[in-house]
Amino acid sequence: MIIKGIVSAASCTERDGLEILLNNNQGEIPQKVFADQGYSGIEMKERAMKYGVELETVPRRQEKGFVIEARRWIVERTFAWLGKFRRLSKDYELITTTSLSMIYLVMTRLMLRRIDGLI
C-alpha cells in the first residue's frame, strides 16, 4: 500500500522527487525504503540518511525467464492495482494534487475492500 507519495511534472527527475518526498514527510516515512536502479549510488544513500531513512536499491536480474524478484514485485503489483482504475489508467489530470488525491482514494478503496473481505 502507498503510505506517502508525490506527483510532479515529468521534468522532475526521480532523484529530485525522492528528496522532495523525504523533505515534506519527515517522521512519517518508514525507516527503510526500497527503490529501483534510478536511486542507486552513494550520493542518494547519503541524501536519504540525512532524513533518517535507509535507502536500499533492488537490482534487476540479468538472467532471462520469469522469476519473482524480491521486493520488485511489490511496486509492480501496486502500479497494476492503480492502472485498473479509469482515472489513473492515463494521465488525465491537469493538477498534480488531483492525481495524488486519486491515488489515495484508490488505495483507500482497496484497503476498505480488503477489510470487508470482498477481495
TAKA-V337570 format. One record per pair of residues at least 4 apart in sequence whose ideal C-beta (glycine too) atoms are under 8 Angstrom apart, sorted by sequence separation. I is the first residue (numbers start at 1). J is the second residue. If there is no record, write none. Layout:
I/J
I/J
This chain:
8/12
12/16
13/17
14/18
15/19
16/20
17/21
18/22
19/23
20/24
21/25
22/26
25/29
29/33
35/39
40/44
41/45
42/46
43/47
44/48
45/49
46/50
47/51
49/53
63/67
69/73
71/75
72/76
73/77
74/78
75/79
76/80
77/81
78/82
79/83
80/84
85/89
94/98
95/99
96/100
97/101
98/102
99/103
100/104
101/105
102/106
103/107
104/108
105/109
106/110
107/111
108/112
109/113
110/114
111/115
112/116
114/118
12/17
35/40
39/44
48/53
49/54
68/73
83/88
84/89
87/92
93/98
113/118
114/119
48/54
49/55
61/67
82/88
83/89
87/93
93/99
113/119
22/29
48/55
8/16
12/20
21/29
61/69
91/99
8/17
45/54
60/69
93/102
110/119
45/55
6/17
44/55
58/69
88/99
8/20
58/70
60/72
44/57
58/71
6/20
58/72
88/102
6/21
33/48
87/102
88/103
5/21
39/55
4/21
18/35
40/57
85/102
6/24
39/57
88/106
33/53
35/55
37/57
4/25
18/39
31/52
32/53
33/54
35/56
36/57
82/103
85/106
29/51
31/53
32/54
33/55
34/56
35/57
36/58
37/59
15/38
30/53
31/54
32/55
33/56
34/57
35/58
37/60
4/28
14/38
15/39
29/53
32/56
34/58
36/60
82/106
3/28
4/29
14/39
22/47
26/51
81/106
3/29
18/44
22/48
26/52
3/30
19/47
22/50
23/51
15/44
18/47
22/51
81/110
18/48
22/53
15/47
36/72
18/55
34/71
36/75
34/74
34/75
2/78
1/78
9/96
8/96
7/96
7/97
7/99
7/100
6/100
5/100
7/103
5/103
5/104
2/103
2/104
2/107
1/107
1/110
1/111
